[in-house]
């Protein structure tokens, strides 16, 4: 309906305004009314995602494709809005409480001279915090409405899908049961982690003089997992599982260092001083140490569950006619045994890192400053990569390739960081002279072992990436050209993020070891994983000449977007912290002032890089999905990606290439050509292509018909032009909508026009034919026929 489109556009515009408003409120931290929780965490800039969501929503409605990316962003905005509203609800309470305590001193002599200006600033702080509650809550509400309204843009009645062969139905049923089971487990664990995270914050408040929320991001990660699990129960959402998995992994990384490190240090110090608060099993310090450790372990399990859900969901979406052919390729020769060997090696490296993590957490004299908490999430990553090789579920080569690329990017960063630590410990005079010899040697040995494990994991990941990259390219035999200029332009955002985050890592490490200055509280550059972004950029550049890795590129960009969005809050919090140090006018040497100034510039640049990387990655994923489903033509050409038959036709490849629905440009769209084929009985089959269709599509249709007729199978009849507005619970290889032509009444085949008042109601019927398997492979199903019919309704002016 036209009113539905207006409401969708209105929701997107409101989201853009709210996102920009939240970013403007983040800038108020540099004024006198800045909130005092800047040193721990701040979520104002995190809510800029609402503006990106609104922009992508507008672009999707305008270009008539990309509803899945839009719905995913709506879900993310809902979670961010709810989490931020709760966060600033507690923050507002703390600001009001601090103001009340200050007012109690108002009768003291000299109060006006000492605290007069500070007391006047509290009104602005309360207003800003309360405004963030309204902005976040309203954004969550608008995003929820937008999800519901978006589904009403396309009305599908009585959808019937093509009848798959028996093996495909079994695979689909098994995969859906697997997704539902994993979603239930994920939902139960995520809800428990939400409560456990809240309890941990409460315990931190009991022992800390700072009463503000300290971490906050673990709440958002758990809520994202809850949202992903709920969606998986009713539909399928690969992107949400990827986003939730990324946030869970980085939550473990963020909480381990410095938060859990500080909790352990405080516990050991209190115990050594015979503090009763550390000795008793009911003391806050002991409870914090145990609960925080359990929280980290549970988030690792939740990360693995999210990875499995994503793989299982992708299996549901990708079980089509190419599945059988892909399995044949993956099981040929020694590839199966190589995969098992890679899986075993990943398990070994994961076990080694887990052992080093446990050693680092124990109170051993000879471990020194070595703390293995930051190894825990990498151990979980390697274990998840190994587990997807299991033969108990469907995992395609593209999933394995993505996981190996992620492992390679993380391993190379950690290996370089460990090599730097070895050099610094060996060359730094303070460590050589002021440390006990046993501790010095033990610490150095642990770091050397860690470096060796990372080097071995890097080699294993590169092996897996090369092997499964070749298989992915071999399976996806598509061919078309697309605009490389747009692709290259948005690739710059990924490269910018990789260079800035990696540069921050190098510069801050240099300042630590060369000048003994650490001007930041939370090392955000360690969370950003710049080398991984460089790996994504390399895959992105490869897609400029060969688009067969576009699916992999879309998944990697989803990971990068989630990673950059996670890093925004620690980065901007450090910007606030360094700016506050510089504005305090603390007496320091010129070198220290220079270091702080450089640190402020780098932290601000990293924050900008996170925003740019998030936006460019989302747009790249959006564009990749369009190219995957519509090919590389212009906006008026919607020829879907076509499978090119292999050189050696067999029953498997024929089933692969001709078992899916193909699409063509609309009839009568300004001329065009067609191809014909004749079977043995003399019946002529005709395929028409509009002017916007590619020559490759016509060549494919001619070849497909001739090859199919030689095997005695009726070729699939091309469908009318389709858009990408398919819902999340539909198989993406079949479309159930039509492109809208505003102000142009039209009739397609059996379509009809009905008038209701001043509106025209167009009824379109599309006919999709079943896969070209033999009749023996088909079995009865309710309401199934030789042609699956879907009726759609649209209302226009």
Secondary structure by P-SEA (a helix, b strand, c coil): caaaaaaaaaaaaaaaaaaaaaaaaaaccccccccccccccccccccaaaaaaaaaaaaaaaacccaaaaaaaaaaaaaaaaaaaaaaaaaaaaaaaaaaaaaaaccccccccccaaaaaaaaaaaaaaaaaaaaaaaaaaaaaaaaaaaaacccccccccccccaaaaaaaaaaaaaaaaaaaaaaaaaaaaaaaaaaaaaaaaacccccccccaaaaaaaaaaaaaaaaaaccccaaaaaaaaaaaaaaaaaaaccaaaaaaaaaaaaaaaccccccccccaaaaaaaaaaaaaaaaaaaaaaaaaaaaaaaaaaacccaaaaaaaaaaccaaaaaaaaaaaaaaaaaaaaaaaaaaaacccccccccccccaaaaaaaaaaaaaaacccccccaaaaaaaaaaaaaaaaaaaaaaaaaaaaaaccccccccccaaaaaaaaaaaaaaaaaaaaaaaaaaaaaaaaaaaaaaaccccccccaaaaaaaaaaaaaaaaaaaaaaaaaaaaaccccccccccccccccaaaaaaaaaaaaaaacccccaaaaaaaaaaaaaaaaaaaaaaaaaaaaaaaaaaaacccccaaaaaaaaaaaaaaaaaaaaaaaaaaaaaaaaaaaaaaaccccccccccccbbbbbcccccaaaaaaaacbbbbbcccccccccbbbbbccccbbbbbbbcccccaaaaaaaaaaaaaaaaacccccccccccccccccccccccccbbbbbcccccccccbbbbbcccbbbbbbbbbbbcccccccccccccccccbbbbbbbbbcc
